[in-house]
Amino acid sequence: MPGPAAGAPVAAVPVAAPAPVVRCRHCGTANEAGRTLCVRCALPLDPGPAPAAPPPWWRRLLRRGGRQAPLAGTRPRPAWRRPRIVLPLVLVLLACGIWFGLPYAKDLLGLVRNEVVPPEALPPSAVRASEALKGHPATAAFDGFSNRYWAVAGTGPTLEADFGEPGVGVTKLVVLAGTSTKKDEFLTQARPARLRVELVAADGGTSTRRITLKDQPGQQTFDLHGSGVTRIRVTPETAYGAARGRHVALAEVEFFGHRG
């Protein structure tokens, strides 16, 4: 067949348009337009419209029903069980516990401090007695010397120690009965057998404890608990070795605890 004549115009041959592609928004791979899943990562090429914003938490608490199934090809999120009435109830109970526990927070902190911090000596700011024999005043029971003592004719008189406000926290009581820590001097006079100890707080409240002493020289230690104590009264109720011409002797009284 003869070819076209020289100089004759050549007809243009149409070029086929490139096939449309869809880029995967997850991995960037080009896919044919008709595909729904990516040829590389198998995730949806057109996941559809963006999910609606989640409702407020208070509306989710009231909503009931099953959990919506995930879309095909998507990775499901970890299941989370929505709080219903239990979580709000726990929060309300916790708030009530804090509210009603505030008045006792100071006592609780004081209790923790008493258990952790070693007690210190609590010398009183003033002392007095309802009765005392000559040469044996109330101050002799708080001077730190075991050979000087407070003496009374018999049981019943009161020995008082003041600590001032806001008071002290008392944890221990140390007593040295009799006239001395030496055995021969200890037995020369009567000794307290039972003491009534009254703790007076800054708000006027009082607590009483009765302590039984052993009839022996040397210090005897007792637990004695009180907070905000501003005054302590010590009263001998009974005595060892009481007889005509013998007086009741109390060599030393010491208090331990924490200030403030």
C-alpha positions in Angstrom: 0.0 0.0 0.0 1.4 3.4 -0.9 2.2 5.7 2.0 0.8 9.2 2.3 2.0 11.7 -0.2 4.9 13.9 0.7 3.8 17.0 2.4 0.3 15.7 3.2 -0.8 16.4 6.8 -0.6 13.4 9.3 -3.7 12.7 11.4 -3.1 13.0 15.2 -3.4 9.8 17.1 -5.3 10.3 20.5 -3.3 9.3 23.6 -5.2 7.4 26.2 -5.6 9.3 29.5 -3.9 7.7 32.6 -6.2 5.6 34.7 -7.4 7.5 37.8 -5.7 6.4 41.1 -6.6 6.8 44.7 -3.9 7.3 47.2 -4.2 5.4 50.5 -4.3 8.0 53.3 -2.6 5.4 55.6 0.5 4.3 53.6 0.4 6.5 50.5 0.2 3.6 48.0 -1.5 4.3 44.6 -4.6 2.2 44.0 -7.0 1.8 41.1 -10.1 4.0 41.4 -12.5 1.1 41.8 -10.8 -0.4 44.9 -12.2 -0.1 48.4 -9.2 -1.6 50.2 -5.6 -0.7 49.8 -3.5 -3.2 47.9 -0.7 -2.8 50.5 -2.1 -2.2 53.9 -5.7 -3.5 53.4 -7.2 -0.5 55.1 -10.2 1.3 53.7 -9.5 3.8 51.0 -12.6 5.7 51.7 -13.4 5.3 55.5 -16.5 7.4 55.2 -17.3 10.6 57.1 -15.4 11.4 60.3 -17.1 10.0 63.5 -19.2 12.4 65.4 -17.7 14.0 68.6 -18.4 11.8 71.7 -21.3 13.1 73.9 -20.4 14.7 77.4 -19.5 12.3 80.2 -22.7 12.9 82.1 -24.7 11.9 79.0 -22.6 8.8 78.6 -23.4 7.8 82.2 -27.1 7.8 81.4 -26.8 6.1 78.0 -27.4 2.4 77.8 -26.9 -0.1 75.0 -24.2 -2.2 73.4 -20.9 -0.9 72.1 -20.9 0.0 68.4 -19.1 -2.5 66.2 -15.9 -1.2 64.5 -15.7 -0.6 60.8 -14.3 -3.4 58.6 -10.6 -3.2 58.3 -10.1 -0.9 61.3 -8.3 -1.9 64.5 -10.8 -1.9 67.4 -10.0 0.2 70.4 -9.5 -1.5 73.7 -12.8 -2.0 75.5 -13.6 0.4 78.3 -16.5 -0.1 80.6 -18.3 3.1 81.1 -18.9 4.1 84.8 -22.5 3.9 85.8 -23.6 4.7 89.3 -20.7 3.1 91.2 -18.1 5.8 90.4 -20.3 8.8 91.2 -21.3 7.0 94.4 -17.7 6.3 95.4 -16.8 10.0 94.8 -19.7 11.2 96.9 -18.8 8.9 99.8 -15.2 10.0 99.6 -16.2 13.6 99.7 -18.4 13.0 102.7 -15.7 11.1 104.5 -13.3 14.0 104.0 -15.9 16.5 105.1 -16.8 14.7 108.3 -13.2 13.7 109.0 -11.8 17.2 109.1 -12.6 17.8 112.8 -10.6 14.7 113.7 -7.6 15.4 111.4 -5.7 17.2 114.1 -6.2 14.3 116.6 -5.1 11.8 113.9 -2.0 13.8 113.1 -1.2 14.0 116.8 -1.6 10.3 117.1 0.8 9.7 114.2 3.3 12.1 115.8 3.1 10.3 119.1 3.9 7.0 117.5 6.8 8.3 115.3 8.5 11.2 117.3 10.1 10.2 120.7 8.4 12.0 123.7 10.2 14.8 125.4 10.1 16.0 129.0 7.3 18.4 129.9 8.3 20.5 132.9 5.3 22.4 134.2 5.2 26.2 134.2 3.8 26.3 137.7 3.1 23.9 140.5 1.1 24.0 143.7 -0.4 21.7 146.4 -3.5 21.9 148.5 -1.4 20.9 151.5 2.3 20.4 152.2 4.4 19.8 155.3 7.1 22.3 156.3 10.3 21.8 154.3 8.6 19.6 151.7 6.8 21.9 149.3 5.1 21.0 146.0 8.1 22.2 144.0 10.2 19.3 145.5 8.2 16.8 143.5 9.3 18.5 140.2 12.9 19.6 140.8 14.6 16.6 139.3 16.1 15.4 142.7 15.1 12.1 144.1 16.3 12.9 147.7 13.8 15.9 148.0 10.1 15.1 148.2 6.6 16.5 148.6 5.1 15.4 151.9 1.6 15.5 153.4 0.2 14.2 156.7 -2.0 11.6 155.0 -3.8 10.7 151.8 -6.2 13.1 150.1 -4.3 16.3 149.4 -3.8 17.3 145.7 -0.6 18.1 143.8 -1.2 20.3 140.6 1.0 21.1 137.6 0.1 23.8 135.1 1.3 23.8 131.4 -0.6 26.8 130.0 -2.4 27.1 126.7 -2.7 25.7 124.1 -1.7 22.7 126.3 0.5 19.7 125.8 0.1 16.2 124.5 0.9 13.8 127.4 2.0 10.2 126.7 4.0 9.0 129.8 4.0 9.5 133.5 7.1 8.7 135.7 6.7 8.5 139.5 9.3 8.1 142.2 7.5 7.3 145.4 8.8 7.7 149.0 11.6 9.8 150.3 14.5 8.5 148.3 15.6 5.9 145.8 17.8 4.2 148.5 16.1 1.2 150.1 16.8 2.2 153.8 15.6 5.8 153.3 12.7 4.7 151.1 11.0 2.8 154.0 11.3 5.6 156.6 8.0 7.2 155.6 4.7 6.2 154.0 4.6 5.9 150.2 1.6 6.4 147.8 0.0 3.1 146.8 -2.6 4.4 144.4 -2.7 7.8 142.6 -5.7 9.5 141.0 -4.5 11.4 138.0 -6.8 14.0 136.4 -6.0 15.6 133.0 -7.7 19.0 132.4 -7.8 20.1 128.8 -7.9 23.7 127.4 -11.6 23.4 126.7 -12.4 22.4 130.3 -12.8 18.7 129.6 -11.3 16.3 132.1 -10.2 12.6 132.1 -9.3 10.6 135.1 -7.0 7.6 135.5 -6.1 5.6 138.7 -2.6 4.3 138.9 -1.4 1.6 141.3 2.3 1.8 142.3 4.6 -0.9 143.5 6.1 -0.5 146.9 9.6 -0.3 145.7 12.2 2.5 145.3 13.1 3.9 141.9 11.1 5.2 139.0 7.9 3.6 137.8 6.6 4.5 134.3 3.0 4.5 133.1 1.2 5.3 129.9 -0.9 8.4 130.2 -2.7 9.8 127.1 -4.1 13.3 126.8 -4.0 16.1 124.2 -4.3 19.8 124.8 -3.7 19.3 128.5 -3.3 22.5 130.5 -3.3 21.1 134.1 -2.7 17.8 135.8 -3.8 16.9 139.3 -2.2 14.1 141.2 -3.9 12.8 144.4 -2.6 10.0 146.7 -5.7 7.9 147.6 -4.0 5.1 149.5 -0.5 4.5 151.0 1.9 1.8 151.9 3.5 1.9 155.5 1.0 4.4 156.9 1.2 4.7 160.7 1.0 7.3 163.4 3.8 9.9 163.1 4.6 9.0 159.5 3.8 11.2 156.6 3.1 10.3 152.9 6.1 11.2 150.7 6.3 11.6 146.9 9.9 12.2 145.6 9.3 13.0 142.0 6.6 13.3 139.3 7.6 13.7 135.6 5.5 14.0 132.5 6.5 13.2 128.9 4.9 13.9 125.5 4.9 16.7 122.9 4.2 20.4 123.0 1.6 22.0 120.9 
